[in-house]
Structures are given as C-alpha cells and as structure tokens.
Amino acid sequence: MKILQVSHKYPFPPKDGGAIATLHMANGFARAGHEVSILAMRTPKHGGKIVKNGDRSSYHEVITTYVDTTIKPIKLLRNLLFSGLPYNAERFIEPGFREKLAGILTRRNYDIVQLEGLYLMPYAETIRKCSQAKIVLRAHNIEHEVWKRIAMQAKNRARRWYYKMLAERMAIFEYSYINVYDMLVPISKRDLHSFNRHGNTKPSLVVPMGMDVTENLQAEGVAGNHKLFYIGSLDYIPNQEGLIWFIEHVWTKFLQPSHQYTFYVAGRNAPASLKKYLGKQPLNFLGEIDDAGQFMRSGGVMVVPVLSGGGIRVRIIEAMAMGIPVVSTSLGAEGLDITDGLDIMIADDPEIFSDAIVKLLENQTFFANIGKNARTLIEEKMSQNKLTAELLAFYRDNL
C-alpha cells in the first residue's frame, strides 16, 4: 500500500505529542512493509532538521515546505473583523503548500492520503482534484473543545472573550468537514462519539497512539528517591495553566514544605514570563532537554495536571510504557482506557493529588505495581505493531 501522511508539524525530531503520534504511525506503516511518504509543513515552531537514523531511511520520501505560521497582530485583527475562519486554522492555509501537495499527487499514485488533524482538511479539495486516493482524517482531538476549555480557564476577560469566539468559529469549521473525508481515524472512543453525534457516517476506527513495546523502555527509578517531574511543551496554554495550578495548589502547599521531595520541570519554548515565574519557585526548571526519554527514565513520579485542552496525552502513554507511575487529573487522562488505582492515579483535588504522589513515593510495592500494570496495559492495548495491523486491515476493507 502507498500511503502519504500529511502533517502541519514537521515531526523531526519528535518533540511534542502531535509530532510523536505522527511519527510513530509512520514507523508502524514502514515496519509493516508499506511505502510511506511524509509531506509536512516546516514552521517557526516545527522547523527541525531531518534526523539521520534507521527510521528516517525507511520512508520512501520526506517532503517539506516552509509555512510562516507566526501570529501577526495585523493579520489577526483582519481575521477577527473580516473572516469567519478561526485564526488558528487560517494560519495553516498556504498556497505554496497546496501546490506542493498537488505536485506530489500528480507525480505518484497513492492509495491513502492520511491528514494528521483538522488543520489539513482545507486541502481535501486539492486531493480530490489530483488523486484517486482515499482521504483519511486522523483526528488527534476535538479541536473546538480544546479552545472552549481554554476559554473557561482564562482569567483575563479579554482573553476569555477571544478564546470563546475562537472556539465557536472552530466548531463551525470542524463541523463543516464532517464526511468530507472517506475514512475517519479518531484517537479515542470519546472523540468518535463526538463526531458521530455531529453527523459522521463514514467508516471509522478508533486508533490510540501506539508505542513500540519491543524497545527496552524500562525506567530506572524506584520509590524512595522522592522525585517527581513534569514534562511538556511550555508554549501550549493548557500546559502553562496546569503547571502553574500544580505549583501553587499542590507543590508549594502540600509537598515542598516538608523538604522531602524534589520537583523537576522540563519543557520547550517557555515564554519569558513563565521562565521568570518558574525561576522564582522552589523547584528545578531544566528548560528544553536533549533526551526526553532518558529524563523520564531517570525515575520518580510523573505529574500531569491538565485543566483544559483535549486529545490524548502522549507523554502519559510514553511514561506508562516505561513503567513510570503517573498521577494525572481526570481531564489529563481523558480518552485513555485506564483504571484509577491500578495502572494510574487520578486526582482533581489538590490534596488528593498530593496524597497520591506521596503514596507512590513512599510505598515501594505500590510504586512498582502501578508501574508494572501501566506497562502491561500498553503492551496489551497500545502496541504500535498491533494497532498498525488493525488500521491497515481497516484501510484494505475500505479501499
């Protein structure tokens, strides 16, 4: 099968959830013996260099086009006054990228064109004109819900108004593409239910993000090292909100005063204001790190304090695959087939969140059991090879 994956995030190196999910699926296709090509936007945020490794060489080709997605005040104001499109989506509509896509489809016949997220759906018309390939929407989340939740958490009234307006526009934009695709591949059952409620009738298959569980990903840490850590993209508003909530309502109120625990924060692209804030807190802020996997495997408990946003938290899946105990808010673990107290700890109340961390760090047996059960869950339900086989069978049945 010839598969073209189209992404608005250049996934090399894979440094955020969307890029990681895209690359894991591409690797799964390639390992299964299929011809995989990637067309991706290079942007100011995702403009890394191609990684020269075995995975990279297994693709048929990787093609990029630079798209300037920088938020520009004049364009934002023009969009606000004269457009009905959400500005976040409008930034990814680029004539040069459309031309590149048309050229690729004219030059080569593909069986599947897999669009990695809602922001690629405006290019469906180009695909129809230039190719007989089936169009697949790989829905990483319900986009308008992300912005609706961000609006609900915003404290500034102007920001709250703008995010609410953005969410409303995003909902109209999102619903306008229902059934424009040939197949739908959402990342969670909850997301599929949302699509179906709004009229989806196309063949659909839920495929969560998979992990290559054949790799030796086991964490090195154990209970008793009194370490907890956070890792995430710090230019993402829900991550900023959640981290600040955790610091102010959990870390500094319940955990740090005892001086028994150490808290590490790692993340890329932190705004200057957040860097300044973190620099004043009793924690270890590391900024962007070279090897996220090694950082996570060094041990301790991972905290995932998510108050808004949507989709699957890729870092949770990565941590569970390594046998790392995770404490998350219920929203952070939304869409995952997990069991509180068995393979993860869920807490929305600050004190309960703190108690869960302490229980893991102070109880070696409980720490080990949660980590072991988490690893088993990923092996049984989120193996990339298993999920890839299911997805390819779905594609064959619907070609």
C-alpha positions in Angstrom: 0.0 0.0 0.0 1.2 3.5 -0.8 0.5 5.9 2.0 1.0 9.7 2.1 0.9 11.2 5.6 0.3 15.0 5.5 1.1 17.0 8.6 1.1 20.6 9.7 4.0 19.8 12.1 7.4 18.7 10.8 8.0 15.6 13.0 11.8 15.5 13.1 12.8 15.5 15.8 9.5 14.4 17.5 9.3 16.9 20.4 5.6 17.2 21.1 2.6 15.0 21.2 1.3 15.5 17.7 4.7 15.0 16.1 5.3 11.9 18.2 2.0 10.4 17.3 2.5 11.1 13.6 6.0 9.6 13.5 5.0 6.5 15.5 2.3 5.7 13.0 4.7 6.3 10.0 7.2 4.0 11.6 4.5 1.4 12.1 3.4 1.6 8.4 7.1 1.3 7.3 7.8 -1.7 9.6 4.7 -3.4 8.1 6.3 -3.2 4.7 4.3 -0.4 3.2 5.6 2.6 1.2 5.3 5.6 3.4 5.8 9.2 2.3 5.5 12.3 4.6 4.6 15.8 3.5 5.0 18.2 6.3 5.0 21.9 7.0 8.2 23.5 8.3 7.1 26.3 10.6 8.9 28.6 13.1 7.8 26.2 15.8 8.4 22.9 13.9 11.4 23.5 11.7 13.9 21.0 12.9 16.5 19.1 10.8 15.9 15.6 9.4 17.2 13.1 11.8 19.6 10.6 10.1 18.6 7.3 11.6 17.1 3.9 10.7 13.6 5.1 11.0 14.2 8.1 8.7 15.7 6.0 5.9 12.7 3.6 5.9 10.4 6.2 4.4 10.0 6.5 0.6 10.4 10.3 0.9 10.0 13.2 3.3 9.0 16.4 1.6 8.7 19.8 3.3 7.5 23.3 2.6 8.1 26.3 4.8 4.9 27.9 6.1 5.1 31.1 8.2 2.6 30.5 11.0 3.8 33.3 13.2 0.9 35.1 14.9 0.9 38.6 13.3 -1.2 41.3 15.0 -2.4 42.9 11.8 -3.4 39.5 10.2 -5.1 38.5 13.5 -7.1 41.8 13.5 -8.1 41.4 9.9 -9.2 37.8 10.6 -11.2 39.0 13.6 -13.0 41.7 11.6 -13.4 40.3 8.2 -13.2 36.5 8.3 -15.3 33.7 9.8 -12.4 31.3 9.9 -10.6 30.6 13.2 -7.3 32.3 13.0 -5.5 29.2 14.3 -6.7 27.3 11.2 -6.2 30.1 8.7 -2.5 30.3 9.5 -2.1 26.8 8.0 -3.8 27.6 4.7 -0.9 28.3 2.4 -1.0 28.4 -1.5 2.6 27.1 -1.7 1.8 24.1 0.4 -1.3 23.4 -1.8 0.9 23.5 -4.9 3.5 21.1 -3.3 0.7 18.7 -2.4 -0.8 18.8 -5.9 2.6 18.2 -7.4 3.2 15.1 -5.2 -0.2 13.6 -6.0 0.2 14.2 -9.7 3.6 12.6 -9.8 2.7 9.5 -7.8 -0.4 7.4 -7.2 -1.2 6.8 -3.6 -3.8 4.5 -2.0 -4.2 6.5 1.1 -3.7 10.2 2.0 -3.8 10.5 5.7 -4.3 14.0 7.0 -2.9 14.5 10.5 -5.5 16.6 12.1 -8.3 19.1 11.3 -6.0 21.9 10.1 -5.2 19.8 7.0 -8.8 19.4 5.9 -8.9 22.5 3.7 -6.5 20.6 1.4 -9.1 17.8 0.8 -10.4 19.6 -2.3 -6.9 19.5 -3.8 -6.5 15.8 -3.1 -9.8 15.1 -4.9 -8.7 17.0 -8.0 -5.3 15.4 -8.2 -5.7 11.9 -6.9 -7.9 8.8 -6.6 -6.6 8.1 -3.2 -8.9 7.7 -0.2 -8.7 10.6 2.2 -8.4 9.8 5.9 -8.8 12.3 8.7 -6.6 11.2 11.6 -8.3 13.3 14.3 -5.9 13.9 17.1 -8.6 15.7 19.2 -11.9 17.6 19.0 -10.3 21.0 18.3 -13.1 23.3 19.3 -13.4 21.6 22.7 -9.7 22.4 23.3 -10.4 26.1 22.9 -13.7 26.0 24.8 -11.9 24.6 27.8 -9.1 27.1 27.5 -11.7 29.9 27.5 -13.3 28.5 30.6 -9.9 28.6 32.4 -8.9 32.1 31.2 -8.8 34.7 34.0 -8.3 37.7 31.8 -11.7 38.9 30.4 -10.4 39.9 27.0 -8.6 36.6 26.5 -11.7 34.7 27.7 -13.8 36.5 25.1 -11.4 35.9 22.3 -10.9 32.2 23.2 -14.7 31.7 23.4 -15.1 33.3 20.0 -12.3 31.2 18.6 -13.9 28.0 20.0 -17.2 29.0 18.3 -15.5 29.6 15.0 -13.5 26.4 15.4 -16.7 24.4 16.0 -18.3 25.7 12.7 -15.0 25.0 10.9 -14.7 21.5 12.4 -18.4 20.5 11.6 -18.1 21.8 8.0 -15.7 19.0 7.2 -17.8 16.1 8.7 -18.0 13.4 5.9 -15.7 15.3 3.5 -13.1 12.6 4.2 -13.5 8.9 3.1 -12.5 7.4 6.5 -12.2 8.7 10.0 -9.5 7.6 12.5 -10.0 9.3 15.8 -7.6 8.8 18.7 -10.3 7.9 21.3 -13.8 6.5 21.6 -14.9 9.7 23.2 -13.8 11.6 20.1 -15.6 9.2 17.8 -18.8 9.6 19.7 -18.5 13.4 19.3 -18.0 13.0 15.5 -21.0 10.6 15.3 -23.2 13.0 17.3 -22.5 15.7 14.7 -23.3 13.5 11.7 -20.3 11.4 10.8 -21.4 8.5 8.6 -18.1 7.5 7.1 -16.2 4.2 8.0 -14.4 4.9 11.3 -11.9 3.2 13.5 -10.5 4.3 16.9 -6.7 4.1 16.9 -5.0 5.4 20.0 -1.3 6.5 19.8 0.8 3.3 19.9 4.2 2.5 21.3 6.9 0.2 20.1 6.9 -2.0 23.1 9.7 -4.2 21.7 12.1 -1.5 22.8 13.7 -1.6 26.2 12.0 1.5 27.7 12.0 0.5 31.4 12.5 3.3 33.8 15.5 3.2 36.2 13.9 4.8 39.2 12.2 3.3 42.2 10.1 4.6 45.1 12.1 6.3 47.8 14.0 8.6 45.6 11.4 11.3 46.4 11.5 12.7 42.9 8.6 13.9 40.8 8.7 15.5 37.4 6.7 17.3 34.8 7.4 17.4 31.0 5.5 19.2 28.3 5.6 21.9 25.7 5.5 25.1 27.6 4.3 27.3 24.8 0.9 25.4 24.9 -1.6 27.3 27.0 -3.2 24.3 28.7 0.2 23.1 29.8 1.1 26.5 31.3 -2.2 26.7 33.2 -1.9 23.2 34.5 1.7 23.5 35.6 1.0 26.8 37.5 -2.0 25.2 39.1 0.1 22.3 40.3 2.9 24.5 41.6 0.6 26.8 43.5 -2.1 24.4 44.8 -0.2 21.1 45.2 3.6 21.5 45.2 4.1 24.6 47.3 1.1 23.9 49.5 1.5 20.2 50.4 4.7 18.8 49.1 7.6 21.3 49.1 7.1 22.5 52.7 8.3 19.1 54.0 11.6 19.4 52.1 11.5 15.7 51.5 10.7 15.8 47.7 12.4 17.2 44.6 10.4 18.6 41.7 11.9 18.8 38.1 10.2 20.7 35.3 11.3 20.2 31.7 9.8 21.7 28.6 10.5 23.6 25.4 9.6 27.1 24.3 8.6 28.6 27.7 7.6 32.2 27.3 9.8 34.7 29.1 7.1 35.4 31.7 6.8 31.7 32.5 10.6 31.3 32.8 10.7 34.2 35.2 7.9 32.7 37.2 9.5 29.2 37.4 12.8 30.8 38.3 11.3 32.1 41.5 9.7 28.8 42.5 11.3 26.2 44.8 11.8 23.7 42.0 14.3 22.7 39.3 13.5 24.1 35.9 15.5 22.5 33.2 14.0 24.1 30.1 14.3 22.0 26.9 16.2 18.8 27.3 18.1 16.8 24.7 16.7 13.4 25.5 13.2 13.4 26.9 13.1 9.6 27.2 16.3 9.5 29.3 14.9 12.3 31.5 11.7 10.3 32.1 13.5 7.0 32.7 15.7 8.5 35.4 12.9 7.8 37.8 10.2 9.2 40.0 6.5 10.0 39.5 5.3 11.9 36.5 2.6 14.5 37.2 0.1 15.5 34.5 -2.0 18.4 35.9 -4.3 19.2 32.9 -7.2 21.6 33.4 -8.1 22.3 29.8 -7.3 21.1 26.3 -8.1 17.8 24.6 -6.9 14.8 22.8 -4.6 12.0 24.2 -1.7 13.0 26.4 1.2 11.3 24.5 3.6 11.7 27.5 1.3 9.6 29.7 1.4 6.7 27.2 5.2 7.1 26.9 5.5 7.1 30.7 3.3 4.1 31.2 5.2 2.2 28.5 8.4 2.8 30.6 6.6 1.6 33.8 6.6 5.1 35.3 3.8 5.8 37.7 1.6 8.7 36.6 -0.6 11.0 38.7 -3.0 12.9 36.4 -6.1 15.0 36.6 -9.2 13.2 35.1 -9.0 15.5 32.0 -5.4 14.8 31.5 -6.1 11.0 31.2 -9.3 11.6 29.2 -9.7 9.1 26.3 -7.3 6.6 27.8 -8.5 3.1 28.7 -7.0 3.2 32.2 -8.1 2.3 35.7 -7.6 4.6 38.6 -5.5 3.0 41.4 -4.5 0.1 39.1 -2.3 1.5 36.3 -2.5 5.2 37.0 -3.6 7.6 39.8 -6.3 10.1 39.0 -6.9 13.2 41.2 -8.6 16.6 40.6 -8.5 17.9 44.1 -5.1 19.4 45.1 -4.8 17.5 48.4 -5.8 14.2 46.9 -3.3 14.8 44.1 -0.6 15.3 46.7 -1.6 12.2 48.7 -1.4 10.1 45.5 2.2 11.3 44.9 3.2 10.7 48.5 1.7 7.2 48.5 3.7 6.3 45.4 7.0 7.8 46.5 6.8 6.3 50.0 5.5 2.8 49.2 7.9 0.7 47.1 5.4 -2.1 46.5 2.6 0.2 45.3 5.0 2.2 43.2 6.2 -1.0 41.5 2.7 -2.4 41.0 1.3 0.8 39.4 4.3 0.9 37.0 4.1 -2.8 36.1 0.4 -2.6 35.4 0.9 0.5 33.3 3.5 -1.2 31.2 1.2 -4.3 30.8 -1.7 -2.1 29.7 0.4 -0.5 26.9 1.7 -3.9 25.8 -1.8 -5.4 25.6 -3.7 -2.4 24.1 -1.3 0.1 22.6 1.4 -1.8 20.9 2.2 0.1 17.7 2.6 -3.1 15.7 -0.9 -4.3 16.8 -2.6 -1.0 16.2 -0.9 -0.6 12.8 -2.1 -4.1 11.7 -5.7 -3.2 12.7 -5.5 0.1 10.9 -4.1 -1.4 7.7 -6.8 -4.1 7.7 -9.4 -1.2 8.1 -7.8 0.6 5.1 -7.9 -2.6 2.9 -11.5 -3.2 3.7 -12.5 0.3 2.7 -10.3 0.9 -0.4 
